[in-house]
């Protein structure tokens, strides 16, 4: 266990989803003290017990909403418990599929509020404290789907694009302040959201190979905590899926709709090879190609979580 990790304090929103859980456990194994926030109390409690079994303190914070008050309360709980926090990870997320015409207004708005406005409020709360202490690392989780458009995911792509653009702007504002601002852009993740998501299409959802484990995203998050980078892509591209646009008007392989729901959790691994997985790809598998030619931009200073004692 590195002395650089030991007893650091990290706040994670969306802690009970797959990426949040994997990240919390990876940090706990490093000796990091945790503030774990979620709207789902039961899985949050399970996660807290699992992290504390690894020898760290994990403070659960049950969030009632995504607004400024909830974010400020989370920051206050972290400071009250530990006196400070070294890093803040905005990881809360839902998923939604549907055409523009079929997606209800409220569902579209809710996704934007969760992904974008939730990230904005979390960023405000984190940066206010980082300004006070003179350092800190912010990690906003977006998606590779923020870079390239695709049918039936306009709400999701727009919300993730907003997170990416917002984070890039804040990063420039904070250059030279000792505050690092990073974006992590996962491609398709092996997560149960495929079968428990708001789905306004006529198709069952399934991921396109390769599907990456949440632990791979967690490792990327730990890398930017240790050595901040502006943007990190998680997962290579596979093959173009422009055929999806052609399939959209002709393929209705399964007319049984999933009931729209905000829950994200189940088990996708055993179902990954179903033939209908070709229809939709979440997490933006195609978008990764947009990043291949560019060098990874780094923050103004490479020092991160390890800099401050």
C-alpha positions, -999 to +999 in steps of 0.1 A: +000+000+000+015+033-011+020+060+016+006+084-010-028+069-007-029+061+030-055+082+049-064+104+019-101+113+018-122+108-014-159+117-020-178+096-045-212+103-058-232+075-075-212+053-052-237+024-053-236+019-091-212-005-107-184+020-114-188+037-080-186+004-062-155-007-081-138+026-075-147+027-038-133-008-032-101-001-052-095+030-031-103+012+002-077-014-007-052+015-010-061+027+025-082+057+014-109+070+037-142+073+018-174+095+017-199+075-003-230+092-016-260+075-032-298+078-035-301+041-028-297+033+009-296-005+009-267-011-016-249+019-001-249+002+033-236-030+017-208-011+001-198+007+033-196-026+052-174-040+024-150-011+024-148-010+062-139-047+061-108-036+042-097-015+072-108+020+062-136+043+074-164+047+049-190+074+056-224+068+039-244+098+028-279+091+015-288+119-010-324+129-014-319+149-046-294+163-071-296+200-062-271+225-047-284+218-012-276+181-015-241+187-029-233+213-002-246+189+025-224+162+011-193+184+012-202+195+048-206+159+059-172+150+045-155+180+062-173+174+095-162+137+095-126+140+082-117+177+084-111+179+046-113+159+014-085+154-012-106+144-042-142+144-054-156+120-080-189+129-097-201+095-109-239+095-105-256+083-137-287+068-153-294+057-188-322+063-212-330+051-248-357+063-271-363+084-302-368+121-298-406+118-304-411+089-280-390+101-250-412+119-225-403+154-216-399+146-179-376+116-186-354+137-208-352+165-182-345+141-154-315+126-172-301+160-179-306+170-142-289+139-130-259+139-153-253+175-160-268+196-132-258+170-107-222+173-119-224+211-119-236+212-083-211+186-072-183+205-089-193+238-073-193+222-038-160+205-044-142+235-059-154+258-031-136+235-006-106+230-028-102+268-031-102+270+007-076+244+012-055+253-018-055+219-036-077+191-047-086+167-076-120+167-093-130+137-115-161+140-136-173+108-152-187+113-187-189+089-216-172+082-249-206+088-263-202+124-256-181+127-287-200+111-315-238+111-320-259+080-323-296+073-327-320+067-298-297+081-272-301+119-277-308+126-240-279+105-228-254+118-254-265+154-248-261+151-210-227+134-213-216+160-239-226+187-215-206+172-187-175+170-209-178+205-222-185+219-187-156+201-172-132+213-199-142+249-193-138+246-155-104+230-161-092+261-179-106+284-152-086+266-125-053+263-143-025+272-119-046+270-088-035+236-075-069+222-084-069+195-110-100+188-131-102+155-150-127+138-172-130+100-175-148+088-207-158+051-205-169+031-235-194+001-231-193-012-195-204-046-183-232-032-161-268-043-155-282-010-167-288-027-200-318-046-186-330-020-160-330+013-178-356+037-191-362+022-225-387+039-249-378+017-279-393-016-290-360-034-285-344-051-256-310-037-249-276-054-249-240-043-251-217-048-281-184-066-276-160-059-261-177-049-228-153-036-202-156-044-165-163-016-141-130-023-125-113-010-156-130+023-152-120+023-115-084+018-125-086+048-148-100+069-121-072+059-097-047+068-124-060+103-128-061+107-090-024+098-089-014+117-120-041+140-132-049+142-169-074+164-187-093+135-203-088+097-202-106+073-225-115+039-211-119+011-237-107+009-273-130+011-303-142-022-318-160-019-352-181+009-367-218+006-359-232+029-385-254-001-394-275+008-364-290+038-383-300+014-411-314-011-386-334+016-369-361+018-395-363-019-403-354-041-374-380-047-347-367-081-335-384-079-301-417-060-298-419-064-261-410-031-245-392-028-212-411-008-187-392+025-182-374+026-149-346+046-133-331+015-117-298+004-132-289-028-115-291-065-123-268-090-141-257-085-177-228-108-178-247-140-185-268-124-212-241-107-231-242-130-261-279-126-270-284-118-306-302-086-298-271-070-283-264-056-318-292-031-316-279-006-292-246+002-276-243+024-245-213+041-233-204+052-268-183+024-283-182+042-316-171+074-300-137+061-290-124+064-325-127+102-322-099+101-296-074+078-312-054+103-331-050+128-303-025+129-275-039+128-240-039+163-226-025+167-191-033+192-165-010+221-160+008+202-132+011+164-131+010+162-093-022+149-079-035+131-048+001+125-036+013+161-035-001+172-002+006+158+032 
